[in-house]
Amino acid sequence: MRSLARLDASGVLYHIMGRGIEKRKIFLNDDQGNAFLSHLAALTKDESMAIHVRAALPNPIQLI
């Protein structure tokens, strides 16, 4: 079943998760994980959003 669209409200916390298909690794090495975190840091430079907690493990990824 498809998810319904969620509201985008200012000041609300979101829990974002990502997992590899069939429990496979998302990042095959540290360089890929570090590149992901660098891109994520670039998204927060304008301070329109903040990431409070992050876990970028080989599988899964969790952001709050």
C-alpha positions in Angstrom: 0.0 0.0 0.0 1.3 3.4 -0.9 2.1 6.0 1.8 0.1 9.2 1.9 2.0 12.5 1.5 3.1 14.0 4.8 3.0 17.6 5.9 6.2 19.6 5.7 5.9 21.7 8.9 8.6 24.0 10.3 10.1 22.8 13.6 9.0 19.2 13.3 11.4 16.3 13.8 11.5 13.6 11.2 13.0 10.1 11.6 14.5 9.0 8.2 15.6 5.5 7.7 17.1 3.7 4.7 18.1 0.0 4.4 19.8 -2.0 1.7 17.7 -4.5 -0.2 17.9 -8.0 1.1 20.1 -6.7 4.0 22.9 -5.9 1.7 25.3 -3.1 2.5 24.5 0.4 1.4 28.1 1.5 1.6 30.7 -0.9 0.4 33.7 0.9 2.0 34.4 3.9 4.3 35.0 6.2 1.4 31.4 5.8 0.2 30.1 6.3 3.7 32.2 9.4 4.2 31.1 10.8 0.8 27.5 10.4 1.9 28.1 12.3 5.1 29.9 15.0 3.2 26.9 15.5 0.9 24.6 15.5 3.9 26.7 18.2 5.5 26.5 20.3 2.4 22.7 20.2 2.6 22.7 21.7 6.0 25.1 24.7 5.2 22.3 27.1 4.6 20.8 26.2 8.0 17.3 25.6 6.5 17.5 22.2 8.2 19.5 20.6 11.0 20.5 16.9 11.5 20.6 16.1 15.2 21.6 12.4 15.1 23.0 10.4 12.3 24.1 6.8 11.9 25.6 5.8 8.6 26.4 2.2 9.1 26.9 -0.3 6.2 23.2 -1.1 6.6 21.0 0.9 7.7 21.1 4.7 7.6 19.2 6.6 10.3 18.7 10.4 10.5 16.8 12.5 13.0 
